[in-house]
Amino acid sequence: MKTDPHPQVLLDPDRFFAPDPGQRRVTRELYDAIAELPIVSPHGHVDPRLLADEDATFGTPTDLFIIPDHYVFRMLYSQGIPLEALGISRRDGRAVETDHREIWQTFADHFYLFRGTPSGIWLKHELHDVFEVKRKLTGATAQAIYDELVEKLARPEYRPRALYDRFNIEVLCTTDAASDPLISHKEIAESDWQGDVRPTFRPDAVVNLRTGGWHSHLNALSEAVGREITNQYQPGRLATS
């Protein structure tokens, strides 16, 4: 009798709950009481451009799962995987891997490194529950799963706005630089779409003087507010003009 070399993944619906039966029972009751409530997200990293365009897609599986997620590529980097191999742009502009299938293969070859990590738990949840990928992600299954994800990401029900509705999101706050002109937010507000997407002010790049390119960020803020930002120090007080 032959066995399936790539068996299906079965995730316990109570996998995040305590192993103690009594605690698990109470936790399940509490969870079921609130599971259908809408999501109010005060902090997120969703690019508002994805929601400003009703036809926007997430791109390739690599665009969605790897390149924009610093929790993923930093963990792999900590285990010796070069950022260039994951398609992460270099500051000096030198070449990086651009073949998204190759990047996905590298990711899958090392997916076992995520065992026991919050990122690993979340990635498995996304693949299994959101995209209904039932096979375990390994180097051997990488390309077949990539093809499955490509096919699903092309469907209307996997577009950003459709997932916003599917997840029952009431409010989604994005993370925006101090100098961001919020063009996408304006487009969302002026559209017929009923999603509630709000900007949040993240001034890290202009208040942390150690930020790379700090002056350029400050100049961008000056341009956004329409006046020059300078500091004139006098003993006992700080005057900003």
N, C-alpha and C positions, 0 to 999 in steps of 0.2 A: 504494500500500500504506500503510495507516494504521499509525502507531506508537502504542504504549501511552503515554498522557500521564503515567501513574503506574507506571513499571516496578517490578518486584520488586527488593528489596534482596538482594544476595548477599554474605554476610560470609565471608571466607576463614577457615577454621578455624585457620590458623596466623598470624592477623593480629597477635597479640601477640608473635611471635617475631622474632628478628633476621633481616635480609634475606640475610645471608651463608648460602649453601646448606649449608656444613658445620656452622655453628652451629645453623642451623634443624633439621638432621637430629638432632643431639645433643639439642637442646632438646625436640624431639618425642618422642624415645625416653624422656627423663627424665619428661616430662609424662605419657606413656601409662603409665609404671610406677607413678604415684601418683594418677592421675585418679579412680580408683574408690574411693580410701580415704575413710573418713568425715570429715566436717568437725568440727573442734573450734574453736569461735569464742570466744575469751576476751573479746572486746569488741564489742558490737553495740548498735544503737539500736532494736531491735524492741520495740514496746510489749507487755509481758507479757499485757495484757488480751486481745490477739489470740489468744493461745494458751491462755488460761484457759477460754475459751468455745469448745466444739467447733463451734458454728454461726457463729462470728465470720467476718466478711468484711472485705476491705480497703476497702470502700466504693466510691466512684467512681474512675475513672482519675486524677482530680485529687487525690482524697484520698491516693492511693497514690504518685503520681509527683512532685507539685509542692508542696502545702501543707506536708507534714512534712519536706521535704528542703531544709535550709538551703544545701546546696551548689548546688542548682538555683536557688532564688529569689534568693540573694545574687549569683550570677553574672549573672542577668538584671537585677537591680537595678543592678549595676556598669555595665551597658550602657544605663541610662536607663529601664528598665521599672519603674514605681512598684510598690512592694510591695502597695499596695491593689488593683492590677489583678490580682494573683496570689492574692488571697484571704487575705493574711497579716494577722492581727489587729493593730490599732493599740493602743498603750498608752493613748491618750486615749479609746478606745472608739468613735471615729468610724467611719462606715460604710466597708466595703470590698466588693469584688465578691463576690457569693455565688452567681452563676450558674456552675456548674462547667463547663459547656460553653463559656462565654465565656472562662473562665480557661484552659481547654485550648486554645482557639483562639489566645489570646495567646501561650501557650507554643509552639505549633506554628509560628506566624508567625515566631518568633524562634529556632527550634530550630537554624538554621544557625550561630548564635553559639557553639554548643557544639563546633564543629569543632576538632579537635586538643586537646580538653581531656579529662582523666580522666572527668569527669561525662558528657561526650558519648559516650565509648567505652562507659561502663557503661550508659547509657540505651539505646543501640543494641543492646547485648547483651541487656538485659532484654526489649525489645520483640521482637527477632528470635528469640532462643533460648528464652526462658521463655514468652512469650505467642504466639510463632509469627506475629507481624505481619510480613508480607513486603513491605509497601509502605513507601516512604520517607516519613517524617513531615515534612509541609510544611503551609503554610496551606491548600493546596488539598485535601489528604487528611485534614486534622485531624478533621473530624466523622465520616467513614467509619471511621477508626481508633478514634475514641472509641466508636462504636457496637460495633465488634468487641471492644474491651476490656470494655465493659459486659457484653456477652453472656458472655464468658469468665470474668469475675470472679464471675458468678452461679453458675458451675458448682462442684460439690463439690470437684473436683480442683484448684481454684485458691483454696481456703480456706487460711488460715495453717497449720493442722496438716497438711494434705495436702502443702503445699509443703515443710514441715519434713521430712517423710518422703521426698519426691521428691528433695530436695537431699542426702539421706543425712547429716543432721546428727546427730552423736553427742552433743555438748554445745553449748548456746547460752547465753552469758552476756549479760544485759541490762545497761543502765546506769541506776542508780537513785540518786535523791537521798538524802542522809544522813537525811532525815526521812521517807522513804517507808515506810509501814506494811507494804509487801510483801503486800498482800491477794491480788493476782493470783497471786503465787508460791505462796502457801498453797493457793489453789484448785487450782493445777496439781498440787501435791504430793499433795493429797487426792483427786484424780481418778483414773480408771482409765487415763488416757492415759500412755503410756510415755516421752514426750519428757522429756529432761533439760534443764531451763531453770533457770539459776542467777542470783541477783542479784549485782551488783558495786557496791561502795561508791564513790560519786562525791560528794565533799564540797565541790566548787567553790563552791556557793552560800553555804556557811557559813564558809569559810576566806578567801574573797576579800572584803574589806570594801568594795570598789568595786562589788560586785554590786548591781544594782537591787533594792530591797526587802530588803536584807541583814538588817535586824532581823526582818522577818516570817519569813524562812527560819530564823533562829536560834530564834525563838519556836516554829516548827513542830518543830524538832529537840528543843527542851525538852519539848514536848508528847509527842513520840514516845518519849523516854527516861523521862518521868515525873518530871523535876526541872528546876529552873531552872538555866540555864547562865550563869554570871557570871565575870568576871575581876577579881581583886584584885591589883594590881601592888605589889610591894615591891622596893626596890633589890636587884639581884643575883639575883632569882628571880621567876618568874611562877606564882602559885598559882591554880588553877582549881577552883571548887567547883560 
